[in-house]
Amino acid sequence: MSQDDWKEKTRDWIKRDEGIKTKIYKDSEGFLSIGWGRNLESKGIRISEAILMFENDFSDCLRDLSQFSWFNDQHLQICVSILEL
């Protein structure tokens, strides 16, 4: 088995064994975790992961607010204030 095959099989096994959880939970040792067993207490998240989450949240907010016709006609400062809520 090549190293790439071994990595892929191991990755798949861990994902199946852990199961994905999209909300924070306490793992079997009592640590706050998310995803496929990411220990948030000791590892936290990378800056790139925080940026990705922020961009996703920002896009979700813009999508939700753009449903209101009045939002798109507002001055920039009003839009920023609403988005910061």
Buried (B, 14 or more C-beta within 10 A) or exposed (E): EEEEEEEEEEEEEEEEEBEEBEEEEEBEEEBEBBBBBBEBEEEEBEEEEEEEEEEEEEEEBEEEBEEEEEBEEBEEEEBEEEEEE
